[in-house]
């Protein structure tokens, strides 16, 4: 590598001990200060980016834990899922490369691609045939020499709660020599015996170029990580701008993520996942009892989306349900295309049968198909 030859290869080193003349902790708030903090760990802030002062030893502990739980060769923690996606997709695909992405991918994926230099093409949601047709039109003679092709999708989609056929998608990419990238934000912690995600549960770790897991959904914390090979991790440390040029997560946050993984992989995590699965089944059963099943996407995840198809009606329906004490979010254009406006209901392990009954009862009473047509 040219940077290694030139002596400017970046690497993550533990935060040094000594008199601090390198961090951005100008007022000392990141340090232990009884006047500001009453209790807790020695350092409350990181003081700078991971490449300067912020690479606390807890980062190494967390990244090793991520490799174990999600069965990955390497892991690199970012400050958020948004940072991870823009950092990966703006840095890795090059000007000569091609990226094919599911048309329903998250905004962070779209923004990462927009920041990058590769040529990008969407394909029909969760449609392997749609991908094949798009690839056939864009690359009728195959990938040009010296170029790479990437396919980007999610294991559980944030709006619909549905999933692609990842085994078929991985087989297609392997057959064509494409690199598969999968965002597991809404699967990590939920899917799999220990919440390892769809990719690890399906045994597809070796078939995926990179995975993104986040800590702000099922783990109830903050941050994210890219799971990948060691060589890709090193590349990202050197070229991913959202990692290089941002203040690192503070030790308290890293401790919190590690504690969440302790619970996730123990008996407590097993119990919560079982309760969540039970609540999803209860929700689908009661939705059918109320005659609402046809309005919901058929995804079996914790995200249950009810199609309304009109901004004003979706907004009004959301307000009526909220007024009854149930916090449901209407999803409106431009977050979704016009005509796809919906209500997004997120289920949890702590929801009760009565609460599920209640929210569906209000939805059934207030929703009148075609009332404005």
C-alpha positions as CSV (number, residue, x, y, z in Angstrom):
1,X,0.0,0.0,0.0
2,X,1.3,3.4,-1.0
3,X,0.5,4.9,2.4
4,X,2.5,2.3,4.2
5,X,5.5,2.9,1.9
6,X,5.2,6.6,2.5
7,X,4.9,6.2,6.3
8,X,1.4,7.8,6.5
9,X,-0.7,4.7,7.0
10,X,-3.4,5.4,9.7
11,X,-4.0,3.0,12.5
12,X,-6.0,3.0,15.7
13,X,-3.8,3.2,18.8
14,X,-5.0,3.1,22.4
15,X,-5.4,6.6,24.0
16,X,-2.0,7.6,25.5
17,X,-1.3,8.3,29.1
18,X,0.4,11.6,29.9
19,X,-0.2,15.4,30.0
20,X,-3.0,16.1,27.5
21,X,-1.9,18.6,24.8
22,X,-3.7,16.8,22.0
23,X,-7.4,16.4,22.8
24,X,-10.2,18.8,22.2
25,X,-11.4,18.7,25.8
26,X,-10.8,22.4,26.2
27,X,-12.7,22.8,29.5
28,X,-11.8,19.4,31.0
29,X,-15.4,18.2,31.0
30,X,-14.3,14.9,29.5
31,X,-12.1,14.2,32.5
32,X,-13.2,13.1,35.9
33,X,-14.5,16.3,37.5
34,X,-16.4,16.1,40.8
35,X,-17.8,19.6,40.2
36,X,-19.5,18.4,37.0
37,X,-20.0,14.6,37.5
38,X,-20.9,12.9,40.7
39,X,-19.9,9.3,39.9
40,X,-19.0,7.0,37.1
41,X,-16.0,6.1,35.0
42,X,-12.7,8.0,35.0
43,X,-13.3,9.7,31.7
44,X,-16.7,10.9,30.6
45,X,-15.7,12.1,27.1
46,X,-13.3,10.9,24.4
47,X,-11.7,14.3,23.7
48,X,-11.2,13.8,20.0
49,X,-11.4,11.3,17.1
50,X,-10.4,7.7,17.4
51,X,-7.2,8.6,15.5
52,X,-6.1,11.2,18.0
53,X,-7.2,10.8,21.6
54,X,-10.5,8.9,21.5
55,X,-9.6,5.3,20.9
56,X,-10.4,4.1,24.4
57,X,-9.5,0.5,25.3
58,X,-13.2,-0.2,25.5
59,X,-13.4,0.1,21.7
60,X,-11.2,-3.0,21.4
61,X,-13.3,-4.9,23.9
62,X,-16.5,-4.0,22.1
63,X,-15.2,-4.8,18.6
64,X,-14.0,-8.2,19.8
65,X,-17.4,-8.9,21.3
66,X,-19.1,-7.9,18.1
67,X,-16.9,-10.3,16.1
68,X,-17.9,-13.1,18.5
69,X,-21.6,-12.4,18.6
70,X,-22.1,-11.7,14.9
71,X,-19.4,-14.1,13.7
72,X,-17.3,-11.7,11.8
73,X,-13.5,-11.5,11.2
74,X,-13.3,-7.8,12.1
75,X,-15.5,-5.0,13.3
76,X,-15.2,-1.2,13.2
77,X,-17.4,0.9,15.5
78,X,-18.9,4.2,14.2
79,X,-20.9,6.9,16.0
80,X,-24.2,6.0,14.4
81,X,-25.7,3.9,11.7
82,X,-25.9,7.0,9.5
83,X,-22.1,7.5,9.9
84,X,-21.4,3.9,9.2
85,X,-23.4,3.8,6.0
86,X,-22.0,7.1,4.6
87,X,-18.5,6.2,5.7
88,X,-18.6,2.8,4.0
89,X,-20.5,3.8,0.8
90,X,-18.7,7.1,0.1
91,X,-15.2,5.5,0.6
92,X,-15.3,2.0,-0.9
93,X,-17.0,2.0,-4.3
94,X,-14.8,3.9,-6.8
95,X,-15.5,6.0,-9.9
96,X,-15.3,2.9,-12.2
97,X,-17.5,0.8,-10.1
98,X,-21.3,0.0,-10.2
99,X,-23.7,-0.1,-7.2
100,X,-27.1,-1.7,-7.4
101,X,-29.4,-0.9,-4.5
102,X,-32.9,-1.9,-3.4
103,X,-35.2,1.1,-4.1
104,X,-36.4,1.0,-0.4
105,X,-33.0,1.3,1.3
106,X,-32.6,3.8,4.1
107,X,-31.7,7.4,3.5
108,X,-28.2,6.9,5.0
109,X,-27.4,4.4,2.2
110,X,-28.7,6.8,-0.4
111,X,-26.7,9.7,1.1
112,X,-23.5,7.5,1.2
113,X,-23.9,6.6,-2.4
114,X,-24.5,10.3,-3.3
115,X,-21.2,11.2,-1.6
116,X,-19.3,8.5,-3.4
117,X,-18.1,8.4,-7.0
118,X,-19.6,5.1,-8.3
119,X,-22.4,4.8,-10.8
120,X,-25.6,3.8,-8.9
121,X,-28.8,2.1,-10.0
122,X,-31.9,1.1,-8.0
123,X,-33.8,-2.1,-8.5
124,X,-37.4,-3.2,-7.5
125,X,-37.9,-3.8,-3.8
126,X,-36.9,-7.3,-2.7
127,X,-36.9,-8.5,-6.3
128,X,-34.1,-10.7,-7.5
129,X,-35.7,-10.6,-10.9
130,X,-35.7,-6.8,-10.8
131,X,-32.0,-6.9,-9.9
132,X,-31.2,-9.3,-12.7
133,X,-33.0,-7.1,-15.2
134,X,-31.3,-4.0,-14.1
135,X,-27.9,-5.6,-14.2
136,X,-28.7,-7.0,-17.6
137,X,-29.4,-3.5,-19.0
138,X,-26.5,-1.7,-17.2
139,X,-23.8,-4.4,-17.7
140,X,-24.9,-6.6,-20.7
141,X,-21.3,-7.7,-21.3
142,X,-20.5,-8.1,-17.6
143,X,-18.4,-6.0,-15.2
144,X,-15.6,-4.2,-17.1
145,X,-12.0,-5.1,-16.3
146,X,-10.7,-3.3,-13.3
147,X,-14.2,-2.4,-12.0
148,X,-16.3,-3.9,-9.1
149,X,-20.1,-4.3,-8.8
150,X,-21.9,-4.0,-5.5
151,X,-25.4,-4.9,-4.4
152,X,-26.8,-3.1,-1.3
153,X,-29.9,-4.2,0.6
154,X,-31.2,-4.5,4.2
155,X,-32.0,-7.7,6.0
156,X,-35.1,-6.2,7.6
157,X,-36.4,-3.0,6.0
158,X,-37.2,0.0,8.2
159,X,-40.5,0.9,6.7
160,X,-42.1,-2.3,5.5
161,X,-40.6,-4.7,8.1
162,X,-40.0,-7.2,5.3
163,X,-36.9,-9.0,4.1
164,X,-35.3,-10.1,0.8
165,X,-34.4,-13.7,0.0
166,X,-30.8,-13.2,1.2
167,X,-29.7,-16.8,0.4
168,X,-30.8,-16.3,-3.2
169,X,-29.3,-12.9,-3.4
170,X,-26.0,-14.1,-1.9
171,X,-25.9,-16.9,-4.5
172,X,-26.5,-14.5,-7.3
173,X,-23.8,-12.2,-6.2
174,X,-21.3,-15.0,-5.7
175,X,-22.1,-16.3,-9.2
176,X,-21.5,-12.9,-10.7
177,X,-18.5,-11.9,-8.5
178,X,-20.5,-9.0,-7.0
179,X,-19.9,-7.7,-3.5
180,X,-23.0,-7.9,-1.3
181,X,-23.5,-5.2,1.5
182,X,-26.3,-5.7,4.0
183,X,-27.7,-3.3,6.6
184,X,-28.9,-5.2,9.6
185,X,-30.0,-2.3,11.7
186,X,-33.5,-3.7,12.3
187,X,-32.4,-7.4,12.6
188,X,-29.4,-7.1,15.0
189,X,-30.5,-8.1,18.5
190,X,-33.8,-9.6,17.3
191,X,-33.2,-12.2,14.7
192,X,-31.2,-15.4,15.5
193,X,-30.8,-17.5,18.7
194,X,-28.7,-14.8,20.3
195,X,-29.7,-11.8,18.2
196,X,-26.8,-12.2,15.9
197,X,-28.8,-11.1,12.8
198,X,-30.2,-12.6,9.7
199,X,-26.8,-13.1,8.0
200,X,-25.2,-15.0,10.8
201,X,-28.3,-17.0,11.5
202,X,-28.4,-18.0,7.8
203,X,-24.7,-18.9,7.7
204,X,-24.0,-16.2,5.1
205,X,-21.2,-14.4,6.9
206,X,-18.6,-15.5,4.2
207,X,-20.9,-14.5,1.4
208,X,-21.3,-10.8,2.5
209,X,-18.7,-8.2,1.8
210,X,-19.8,-6.0,4.7
211,X,-22.6,-5.8,7.3
212,X,-23.9,-2.9,9.3
213,X,-25.3,-3.4,12.8
214,X,-26.6,-0.6,14.9
215,X,-26.9,-0.2,18.7
216,X,-29.8,2.4,18.7
217,X,-32.6,-0.1,17.9
218,X,-32.9,-3.4,19.7
219,X,-29.9,-2.7,22.0
220,X,-31.3,0.7,23.2
221,X,-27.9,2.4,23.1
222,X,-26.1,4.6,20.5
223,X,-23.6,3.9,17.7
224,X,-23.1,1.2,15.0
225,X,-20.5,-1.0,13.5
226,X,-19.3,-2.3,10.2
227,X,-18.6,-6.1,10.2
228,X,-16.1,-7.1,7.5
229,X,-12.7,-8.6,6.8
230,X,-9.6,-7.1,8.4
231,X,-8.3,-5.6,5.1
232,X,-11.6,-3.6,4.6
233,X,-11.4,-2.5,8.3
234,X,-7.9,-1.1,7.7
235,X,-9.1,0.6,4.5
236,X,-11.9,2.3,6.3
237,X,-9.6,3.5,9.1
238,X,-7.6,5.3,6.4
239,X,-10.4,6.5,4.1
240,X,-13.8,6.7,5.8
241,X,-14.2,10.3,6.5
242,X,-17.2,9.9,8.9
243,X,-14.8,7.8,11.2
244,X,-11.6,9.9,10.7
245,X,-13.1,13.4,11.2
246,X,-15.5,13.0,14.1
247,X,-15.2,12.9,17.9
248,X,-15.2,9.3,19.2
249,X,-17.9,7.8,21.4
250,X,-17.3,8.4,25.1
251,X,-16.3,5.5,27.4
252,X,-19.7,5.6,29.2
253,X,-21.4,4.9,25.8
254,X,-19.0,2.0,25.1
255,X,-19.6,0.6,28.5
256,X,-23.4,0.8,27.9
257,X,-23.1,-1.1,24.6
258,X,-21.1,-3.8,26.2
259,X,-23.6,-4.1,29.0
260,X,-26.4,-4.4,26.5
261,X,-24.6,-7.2,24.7
262,X,-24.2,-9.0,28.1
263,X,-28.0,-8.9,28.4
264,X,-28.6,-9.6,24.8
265,X,-26.6,-12.9,24.7
266,X,-27.8,-14.1,28.1
267,X,-31.0,-15.5,29.5
268,X,-32.5,-12.0,29.7
269,X,-32.1,-11.5,25.9
270,X,-33.6,-14.9,25.2
271,X,-36.6,-14.0,27.3
272,X,-37.1,-10.6,25.6
273,X,-36.8,-12.1,22.1
274,X,-39.4,-14.7,23.0
275,X,-41.8,-12.1,24.3
276,X,-41.3,-10.0,21.2
277,X,-42.0,-13.0,18.9
278,X,-45.1,-13.7,20.9
279,X,-46.3,-10.1,20.6
280,X,-45.7,-10.1,16.9
281,X,-47.8,-13.3,16.5
282,X,-50.5,-11.8,18.8
283,X,-50.6,-8.6,16.7
284,X,-51.0,-10.4,13.5
285,X,-53.7,-12.6,14.9
286,X,-55.7,-9.7,16.4
287,X,-55.2,-7.6,13.2
288,X,-56.9,-10.5,11.3
289,X,-59.7,-10.6,13.9
290,X,-60.4,-6.9,13.3
291,X,-60.3,-7.3,9.5
292,X,-57.2,-5.3,9.2
293,X,-54.7,-7.9,8.0
294,X,-55.0,-7.0,4.4
295,X,-53.8,-3.5,5.1
296,X,-50.5,-4.5,6.7
297,X,-47.4,-5.5,4.9
298,X,-46.7,-9.2,5.3
299,X,-43.3,-8.8,7.0
300,X,-43.0,-10.8,10.2
301,X,-40.6,-8.4,12.0
302,X,-41.2,-6.0,14.8
303,X,-42.2,-3.3,12.3
304,X,-45.8,-3.5,11.2
305,X,-46.8,-1.0,8.5
306,X,-50.4,-0.2,7.7
307,X,-51.0,1.2,4.2
308,X,-53.1,4.3,4.0
309,X,-52.0,5.9,0.7
310,X,-52.8,9.5,1.4
311,X,-50.8,12.1,3.4
312,X,-53.8,13.9,4.9
313,X,-55.6,10.7,5.9
314,X,-52.5,9.1,7.3
315,X,-51.7,12.2,9.4
316,X,-55.2,12.5,10.7
317,X,-55.4,8.8,11.5
318,X,-52.1,9.1,13.4
319,X,-53.4,12.0,15.4
320,X,-56.6,10.2,16.4
321,X,-54.6,7.1,17.6
322,X,-52.1,9.3,19.5
323,X,-55.0,11.1,21.2
324,X,-56.3,7.8,22.4
325,X,-52.9,7.2,24.2
326,X,-51.2,5.0,21.6
327,X,-48.0,6.4,20.1
328,X,-48.0,5.5,16.4
329,X,-46.1,7.4,13.8
330,X,-47.6,8.3,10.4
331,X,-44.9,8.0,7.6
332,X,-45.5,10.6,4.9
333,X,-44.0,11.7,1.6
334,X,-41.1,12.3,1.0
335,X,-40.0,9.6,3.5
336,X,-42.1,7.2,1.4
337,X,-43.2,7.8,-2.2
338,X,-46.6,9.5,-2.8
339,X,-49.4,7.0,-2.5
340,X,-47.4,4.9,0.0
341,X,-48.2,6.9,3.1
342,X,-48.7,4.6,6.0
343,X,-48.8,4.1,9.8
344,X,-45.7,2.5,11.3
345,X,-46.4,0.4,14.4
346,X,-43.3,-0.8,16.2
347,X,-43.8,-3.8,18.5
348,X,-41.8,-4.4,21.6
349,X,-41.2,-7.2,24.1
350,X,-42.8,-5.0,26.8
351,X,-46.1,-4.4,25.0
352,X,-49.1,-6.2,26.6
353,X,-51.9,-8.1,24.9
354,X,-54.3,-5.4,26.1
355,X,-52.2,-2.6,24.5
356,X,-52.1,-4.5,21.2
357,X,-55.8,-5.0,21.4
358,X,-56.3,-1.4,22.2
359,X,-54.3,0.1,19.3
360,X,-55.8,-2.2,16.8
361,X,-59.3,-1.4,18.1
362,X,-58.7,2.3,17.6
363,X,-57.3,1.7,14.1
364,X,-60.3,-0.4,13.2
365,X,-62.7,2.1,14.4
366,X,-61.1,5.2,12.8
367,X,-59.9,3.8,9.5
368,X,-62.5,3.8,6.8
369,X,-61.2,2.7,3.4
370,X,-62.1,4.9,0.5
371,X,-63.8,7.5,2.7
372,X,-62.4,10.3,0.7
373,X,-62.5,8.6,-2.7
